[in-house]
Amino acid sequence: MGKKKEELEVRKDNRLRLNEEEMELVEYFRETGTLPDTHLIRSDMSTIKLKEKCLESDRRYKKLLKEHGDSQKRLDVALALKDDKSSNSFLKPLSSKIIGDATAVMVASDWHVEENVDPSTVNWVNEYNPDIAKERAEKFFQKGLWLTNLVRKGIKIDTLVFAILGDMISGYIHDELAESNHKSPTEAILFAQRLLRDRIDFLLKNGKFKKILIPCCLGNHGRTTLKRRVSTSYNNSFEWMMFHQLKDHYSSEKRVEFVISNGYHVRLPLYDNFTMRFHHGDNIRYGGGVGGISVPVNKAIKQWNTNEPADIDVFGHFHQQFDGGKFISNGSLVGWNAFANSIKAEYDVPQQSFFVVDKKRGKIMVAPIYVADK
C-alpha cells in the first residue's frame, strides 16, 4: 500500500508540472499502460515544436525565394527596356509630304434666306432674318475652306464639290409665310442668287481649286405652285431658274461645272470607284418614331440602289446634320423655328456639312460646319 501511495504522489507531482499539451500525451500513455518520465515528455515535445518551426522556416524561405525570383524577372525586363536602342526605330511621326488624292465636299441646303424667326416664338434659342442669313452663309464658306486647308496638310485636294440641295428660300407654300417672310419669293431668290454667286467667287479666289463641281437639286419650298409637283417640279421652281442663271454666269469659267437635273436625283461619279447621289430629301417619308430618320432613309436607299447603285446619298430637308454611314443628312442655315417646334422635330443648331472622299477609300471624314454664334 505504501508503494502505491508513493507512486500516486509522484504522478500527482508530475501532473502539476505538465502543461496542457503534455497532459494529452500523459493521458495517451496512461491508456496504453505506460507513463514516461516528465523530462522525457518535455524533451519529445521540444523536438516536435522544433520540427514545426523548421517546417515554417522552410515555407517562409521558399516564399522569399519565389518573391526574389519574381522581382529579378521584373528588374531584368526593366533593364532590357532601358538598354533597348531600337525601341524608337519602328515609330516615327508622319512626314509632311502630301500623300494621296481626295475631294472635299461642302453641302448647302435649307437656307430659307427670307424667313423670319422671332426669338420670342422659340424660347430665345434662335433668331433669323436676311442679315443673319448673310452672316451665316459667310461663315459656312469661310469654315468650309478652313476645313479643306486643314485636310490638305496630308492629302492633295484639287477638286471641291459644292452641293446646293434646295430650300434656299421659303416661298409662299404656307399662308403664314406670306405674312412673316421678309421678302417675296422673287425677291428672295434674287437675294439667294447673289449670296451664292459672291461666295462661289470667294472659293475661286481663295480656294486654290482646279475644279469646282456644283450639283444642284430642287427643294420643296421654292416652288411657284401651292401644291407640290412631281414630273413637272422643275417647270415650277424658282430654284431651278436660279441654278441656270448661275450656270450662265460662270459659263466662261473653266474651273466651274454645274450639274443640274430636271428630276429628283443628281448622280455625280468621283474617280472610278465612288458615286454620290444628291437629292433634297423630301421624297423620304418620315413621320417620327424610334430610330429617327435612319429607318426610312435606309429603306429608300435600298430601293433606289436596285435601279442605280450609289456609294453614298447626300440630302437635306430634315434640318438635321447626321452621318449615317451610307448617307449624310444636312443641317440648315435657318435653324430652329416655330414650325419645327410645332411638329416636334428634333432640335438642331444651325449647321451645314463637310466631308472628304478619298480616291482609294471613299468617305474618310465628316464634320459639321457651325454657322451660328450660339
C-alpha positions in Angstrom: 0.0 0.0 0.0 2.9 2.4 0.8 4.5 1.9 -2.6 1.2 2.6 -4.5 0.6 5.7 -2.4 4.1 6.9 -3.2 3.6 6.3 -7.0 0.3 8.3 -6.9 2.1 11.2 -5.2 4.7 11.1 -8.0 2.1 11.1 -10.7 0.3 13.9 -8.9 3.5 15.9 -8.7 4.2 15.3 -12.4 0.7 16.4 -13.4 1.2 19.7 -11.7 4.3 20.3 -13.7 2.9 19.4 -17.1 1.2 21.9 -19.4 -2.0 21.2 -21.4 -0.3 19.6 -24.4 1.9 17.4 -22.2 -1.2 16.3 -20.3 -2.7 15.0 -23.5 0.3 12.8 -24.0 0.1 11.7 -20.4 -3.4 10.6 -20.9 -2.5 8.8 -24.1 0.4 6.9 -22.4 -1.9 6.1 -19.4 -4.4 4.5 -21.7 -1.6 2.5 -23.4 -0.3 1.4 -20.0 3.0 3.3 -19.9 3.8 6.6 -18.2 7.1 8.1 -19.4 9.1 10.4 -17.3 8.1 14.1 -17.3 11.5 15.2 -18.6 11.3 12.7 -21.4 7.9 14.0 -22.4 9.1 17.6 -22.4 12.1 16.6 -24.5 9.9 14.9 -27.1 7.6 18.0 -27.2 10.5 20.3 -27.7 11.6 18.1 -30.6 8.2 18.3 -32.2 8.0 22.1 -31.8 11.5 22.4 -33.2 10.5 20.4 -36.3 7.3 22.6 -36.7 9.5 25.7 -36.5 11.8 24.2 -39.1 8.9 23.5 -41.4 7.6 27.0 -41.0 11.0 28.5 -41.7 11.3 26.3 -44.7 8.0 27.5 -46.1 9.0 31.1 -45.5 12.3 30.6 -47.2 10.7 29.1 -50.3 8.2 32.0 -50.4 11.1 34.5 -50.1 12.9 32.7 -52.9 9.8 33.0 -55.2 9.4 36.7 -54.4 13.0 37.2 -55.1 12.7 35.4 -58.4 9.7 37.5 -59.5 11.5 40.7 -58.5 14.5 39.6 -60.5 12.4 39.0 -63.6 10.8 42.5 -63.4 14.2 44.0 -62.9 15.6 42.1 -66.0 12.6 43.4 -68.1 13.2 47.0 -66.9 16.9 46.8 -67.7 16.2 45.3 -71.1 13.8 48.1 -72.0 16.2 50.7 -70.8 19.1 49.3 -72.8 16.9 48.7 -76.0 18.3 51.1 -78.5 15.9 50.0 -81.3 12.6 50.7 -79.4 12.1 54.1 -81.1 13.0 53.0 -84.6 9.7 51.5 -85.5 7.5 54.5 -84.7 8.2 57.9 -86.3 6.0 60.9 -86.9 4.3 61.1 -90.3 6.3 63.2 -92.7 4.9 66.5 -94.0 4.9 65.0 -97.5 1.4 65.2 -99.2 0.2 61.7 -100.0 -3.0 60.5 -101.7 -5.7 62.3 -103.6 -9.1 63.4 -102.3 -12.1 65.6 -103.0 -13.7 68.0 -100.5 -17.5 68.3 -100.3 -19.4 71.2 -98.9 -23.2 70.8 -98.6 -25.6 73.7 -98.7 -29.3 73.3 -98.1 -32.3 74.7 -96.2 -31.1 78.3 -96.1 -34.6 79.9 -96.2 -32.9 83.2 -96.6 -36.0 85.4 -96.4 -37.6 83.7 -93.4 -38.2 85.4 -90.1 -37.6 83.6 -86.9 -38.7 85.7 -84.0 -36.7 84.6 -80.9 -39.7 85.1 -78.7 -41.5 82.3 -80.5 -38.7 79.7 -79.9 -37.8 80.4 -76.3 -34.9 82.6 -77.5 -32.8 79.7 -78.8 -32.6 81.1 -82.3 -33.1 84.3 -84.4 -33.1 84.6 -88.2 -33.6 87.2 -90.9 -31.9 88.1 -94.2 -29.0 89.8 -92.4 -28.3 86.8 -90.2 -28.7 84.6 -93.3 -25.9 86.5 -95.0 -23.6 86.3 -91.9 -24.2 82.5 -91.6 -23.5 82.0 -95.3 -20.2 83.8 -95.0 -19.2 81.6 -92.0 -20.2 78.5 -93.9 -17.8 79.3 -96.8 -15.0 80.5 -94.5 -15.1 77.5 -92.3 -15.6 75.1 -95.2 -12.4 76.4 -96.8 -10.6 76.3 -93.4 -11.5 72.6 -93.1 -10.3 71.9 -96.6 -6.9 73.5 -95.9 -6.7 71.5 -92.7 -7.1 68.3 -94.6 -4.7 69.5 -97.3 -1.8 69.2 -94.8 -1.8 65.5 -95.5 -3.8 64.9 -98.7 -3.9 66.6 -102.0 -7.3 68.2 -102.7 -7.7 69.9 -106.1 -11.4 69.4 -106.5 -14.3 70.8 -104.5 -17.9 69.5 -104.7 -20.2 72.3 -103.7 -23.7 70.8 -103.5 -26.8 73.0 -103.4 -29.6 70.8 -102.3 -32.7 73.1 -102.3 -34.9 75.1 -100.0 -32.7 78.1 -100.4 -35.8 80.2 -100.0 -39.0 79.6 -98.0 -41.5 80.8 -100.6 -45.2 81.0 -100.0 -46.1 77.3 -99.6 -47.8 78.1 -96.3 -50.1 81.0 -95.7 -48.3 82.3 -92.7 -45.0 82.5 -94.7 -46.7 85.2 -96.9 -47.3 87.1 -93.7 -44.0 86.6 -91.9 -41.3 86.4 -94.6 -39.1 89.4 -95.1 -39.1 89.1 -98.9 -41.4 87.8 -101.6 -40.3 84.6 -103.4 -38.9 86.6 -106.4 -37.0 89.0 -104.1 -35.8 86.1 -102.0 -34.5 84.0 -105.0 -32.5 87.1 -106.3 -31.1 87.5 -102.8 -30.1 83.8 -102.5 -28.6 84.0 -106.0 -26.3 86.9 -105.0 -25.3 85.2 -101.8 -24.3 82.1 -103.8 -22.6 84.0 -106.6 -20.4 86.1 -104.3 -19.4 83.0 -102.2 -18.5 81.0 -105.3 -16.3 83.9 -106.3 -14.7 83.7 -102.8 -13.9 80.0 -103.4 -12.4 80.7 -106.9 -10.3 83.5 -105.5 -9.1 81.8 -102.2 -9.7 78.1 -102.6 -6.9 77.1 -104.9 -9.2 74.6 -106.6 -8.6 73.3 -110.1 -12.2 72.3 -110.3 -15.4 73.2 -108.5 -18.3 70.8 -109.3 -21.8 72.1 -108.3 -24.6 69.6 -108.3 -28.0 71.3 -107.8 -31.3 69.9 -106.5 -34.7 71.4 -106.2 -36.3 71.8 -102.8 -39.9 71.6 -101.9 -40.2 75.3 -100.7 -39.0 77.2 -103.7 -41.9 76.3 -106.0 -44.4 78.6 -107.8 -47.4 76.4 -107.1 -49.3 75.8 -103.9 -49.2 72.0 -104.2 -46.1 70.0 -104.9 -45.5 68.8 -108.4 -43.6 65.6 -109.3 -42.7 65.2 -113.0 -43.0 69.0 -113.7 -41.5 70.3 -110.5 -38.5 71.9 -112.4 -41.0 73.8 -114.6 -42.5 75.4 -111.5 -39.3 76.1 -109.4 -37.7 79.4 -108.6 -34.5 77.5 -107.6 -34.3 75.7 -111.0 -34.3 79.1 -112.7 -31.6 80.3 -110.2 -29.4 77.3 -110.9 -29.4 78.0 -114.7 -28.8 81.7 -114.2 -25.7 80.9 -112.1 -24.6 78.4 -114.7 -24.8 81.0 -117.4 -22.9 83.5 -115.2 -20.0 81.1 -114.9 -20.1 79.7 -118.4 -16.7 81.2 -119.3 -15.1 80.0 -116.0 -13.5 76.6 -116.9 -13.0 75.7 -113.2 -16.7 75.7 -112.5 -19.1 73.0 -113.7 -22.8 72.9 -112.8 -24.7 69.6 -112.7 -28.5 70.3 -112.9 -31.1 67.7 -113.2 -34.8 68.0 -114.1 -35.6 65.0 -111.9 -35.3 64.3 -108.3 -31.7 62.8 -108.1 -28.4 64.2 -109.2 -25.7 61.5 -109.6 -22.1 62.5 -109.5 -19.3 59.9 -110.1 -16.0 60.6 -108.5 -12.8 58.8 -109.7 -13.6 55.3 -110.9 -15.0 53.7 -107.8 -17.3 56.2 -106.0 -20.6 57.6 -106.9 -22.6 60.2 -104.9 -26.3 60.6 -105.2 -27.7 64.0 -104.3 -31.3 65.0 -103.6 -33.3 67.3 -101.4 -34.7 64.6 -99.2 -38.5 65.4 -99.4 -39.1 62.0 -101.2 -38.2 60.3 -98.0 -41.3 59.9 -95.8 -40.6 60.3 -92.2 -43.4 60.7 -89.6 -41.3 60.5 -86.5 -40.7 57.5 -84.3 -37.9 55.4 -82.7 -34.7 55.3 -84.7 -35.1 58.8 -86.2 -34.7 59.3 -89.9 -32.3 56.3 -90.3 -35.1 53.8 -90.8 -37.0 55.5 -93.7 -33.7 56.7 -95.2 -32.2 53.2 -95.4 -35.4 51.8 -96.8 -35.4 54.4 -99.6 -31.7 53.9 -100.3 -32.1 50.2 -100.6 -34.9 50.7 -103.1 -33.0 53.3 -105.2 -29.9 51.1 -105.3 -31.8 48.3 -107.1 -32.0 50.6 -110.1 -28.9 52.8 -109.9 -26.5 51.9 -107.1 -24.6 54.7 -105.3 -22.0 54.7 -102.6 -23.5 57.5 -100.6 -26.7 59.6 -100.5 -26.5 63.2 -99.5 -29.6 65.2 -98.8 -31.2 68.0 -96.7 -34.9 68.7 -95.9 -34.9 67.4 -92.3 -32.7 70.2 -90.9 -30.6 67.6 -89.1 -26.8 67.2 -89.6 -26.2 63.5 -89.3 -23.6 61.0 -90.7 -25.5 57.7 -91.3 -22.6 55.8 -92.8 -24.1 55.3 -96.3 -25.8 58.7 -96.2 -25.3 62.2 -94.9 -28.2 64.3 -93.8 -27.5 68.0 -93.9 -28.4 70.6 -91.3 -29.9 74.0 -92.0 -28.9 77.6 -92.1 -32.2 78.9 -90.7 -32.0 76.7 -87.6 -34.8 76.0 -85.1 -38.1 77.8 -85.8 -41.7 77.8 -84.6 -42.8 75.3 -87.3 -40.1 72.7 -86.2 -41.3 73.1 -82.7 -44.9 72.6 -83.6 -44.2 69.3 -85.4 -42.0 68.1 -82.6 -38.9 67.9 -84.8 -35.6 67.1 -83.2 -33.7 70.3 -82.1 -30.6 71.1 -84.1 -28.3 74.1 -84.1 -27.8 76.0 -87.5 -25.1 74.0 -89.3 -24.1 72.6 -92.7 -22.0 69.6 -93.7 -18.4 69.0 -94.8 -16.9 65.7 -95.8 -13.9 64.3 -97.7 -13.9 61.5 -100.3 -10.5 59.7 -100.7 -9.6 58.3 -104.1 -8.9 54.9 -102.7 -11.0 54.6 -99.6 -14.2 56.6 -100.3 -15.6 58.7 -97.5 -13.0 59.2 -94.8 -14.1 62.3 -92.9 -17.4 64.1 -91.9 -17.6 67.3 -90.0 -20.3 69.8 -89.2 -19.9 73.4 -90.1 -21.4 75.5 -87.3 -22.7 78.8 -88.7 -24.2 80.5 -85.6 -22.5 82.1 -82.7 -24.6 80.1 -80.2 
